[in-house]
Amino acid sequence: MRRRLAAFLLLSTLPLSPALAQDAIRSKPTALPVNDATPAPKDIPYPGGTIRLEVDASDTVQRIFRVKETIPVAAAGPMTLLMPEWLPGNHAPRGQIEKLSGLTFTAGGKPLAWKRDPLNVYGFVIDVPQGTREVVAQFQFLSATAPNQGRVVVTPKMLNIQWESVSLYPAGYFTRQIPIQPTVTYPAGWQAATALRGTKTGNSVAYETIDYEALQDSPVFAGTYFKPVDLGHNVTLNIVADDADELDFKPEQMAKHKKLVDEAGALFGTYHFNHYDFLLAITDEMGGIGLEHHRSSENQVEPGYFKNWDSGEALLDRNLLPHEFTHSWDGKFRRPDLLWTPDFRTPMQDNLLWVYEGQTQFWGYVLGARSGMFSKAETLDAYAHIAAKLDTAKGREWRPMEDTTHDPIISARRPKGWVSWQRSEDYYNEGLMIWLEADAIIRRETKGAKGLDDFAKAFFGINPGDWGEVVYNRDDLIRTLNGIAPYDWAGFFRTWVDSPTKETPKGGFTLGGYRLVYGDTPGAITKAAEGSQKMVDQSFGIGLIVKNDGEISSVIWNSAAFKAGLATGTKIIAVNGDEYSGDVFKNAIRRAKDGKTPIQIILKQDKYYRTLSLAYSDGLRYPRLEKTGEGEGSLDKLLQPRT
């Protein structure tokens, strides 16, 4: 007995293992079940009937949208009403729930209590009393009064209504099964444009009853300076501007917009809308946007779109309309199967954005060239600039292009300190380069008889007039491509989409009769970008983009600038003893080309100064495309008009 007690006392004094010691002082709760009370969407008609939505958008000073929504109900009991969260075209959960305020619910004039769903903060749960025929929701959407609150959508001269910000919808149903009739009150004297059609009474417009999915896809631009222009084929260019003179255009300018519509019809073989409304805001007051919809698009360009048509900065804006118009076919009508969702709560899966956005980027530039929105030379300059920029994305060594399709969710377009190594939404322009090479391969394999135009008609040109959605996956792409030109398309996509790479694909250049080269003079697009963004872009050479005030906005990973220890946000104070300016910086790079003249830089980082010597001797490097043969190559033929 004593021996056993002694042994016990001895053991009790020995140290416990680290794991046991930690367990002895850590409480361990049991996980509770997660109770998601929001009903899953069903593809059945909403039994309550048509929702009536009233939006007062007349406040252009405090910029508050005031909303009354009358929601018919078919039964008593718990009901969840949702604000849209996952927004088509945003490729991410971007609903502005933080701006929804003052929410109340009533039934028969009596207030109803509500609770926010803790698992989905976009959801509001109410208990519908017995005998209730309709519930009235009232709230305000507090739109941004300054850019640091988000995108500005109301100014004294124009506004943009996005229905997801001013409406709720009942959970449990496909949004295409929920009918809704919206009415909007606008500021006095304003005109409005949208894909919806309605009846105006005074300052209010009562729009047609439509399903909630199509409502969200039909935003509004309205303003005091407004002009609609018929582009043919039931397409209207609705222009709203800060000033009346921005509405004036030359006939030859508008002829290019009309030709854009013609060329798109020739390319795809049909139109997938009963009517289409370009919503074009010429403004530096309302926030920037380029967002696709099936029967419309939201577009913002800087003042001078028509007035300064021949300037470099205006040139950069002219790719916007061709890109967003293409989305009516690519992205809205034909949509990746995992990017289509039955409601705006279901997460979207972005893997095929290199088709949705990448091929749209491809066709946007092609249609821009074919319509004359920009010249062939300007288009080739754009291709050179795009390819060279993509080659500076050193992150391709570890991050496959397809993984960048998740960037809208991962980074939500927040600034990045080392974007060339982190990569960003490269699926847009790298997708363009992939499809440019695919076109060249088809032309080579068919001896010039076919090109990606044939794919466009076969893939996007089905079901004339249909403005629903037809979904697809990668196998559908490959099957259609093989029907145009048999080839190892699966292997092609594995190489350029799924795997890390050393550089962006350039077969569209080399097979098309061009090659990417560098010289000391910027092309039209690079020059325009430098002027518009007020910076010097030597990301292609020394590895720096520097603003005109000396602030470094980008350092390319493993470049000469990176190896010298430079970082984004640092400010260059002086170069070779002279106060920084863009010209001083470029002259120093030129002189260093002899290999004997290092570039001496004085930097300020936060409150600290330092001096360093930058070893670099390749001179100024700007990209351009150089012809490699005589006659027309496949790239020349791709850019030729079809009408």
Helices and strands as residue ranges (DSSP letters): H 2-12, H 18-24, E 51-56, E 64-72, E 77-82, E 86-87, E 92-93, G 97-99, E 100-107, E 110-112, E 114-117, E 120-128, E 134-142, G 147-149, E 158-161, G 163-165, E 169-170, G 175-177, E 179-185, E 191-194, E 198-201, E 204-207, E 210-211, H 212-216, E 220-223, E 226-232, E 235-241, G 244-247, H 251-268, E 276-282, E 290-292, E 296-301, H 312-317, H 320-326, E 334-336, H 353-356, H 358-371, H 376-391, G 394-397, G 401-406, H 407-410, H 419-422, H 427-445, H 452-460, E 470-472, H 474-484, H 489-493, I 494-498, H 507-510, E 514-519, H 524-533, E 535-538, E 544-547, E 552-555, H 560-563, E 571-575, E 578-579, H 582-591, G 592-594, E 599-605, E 608-614, E 622-627, H 634-638
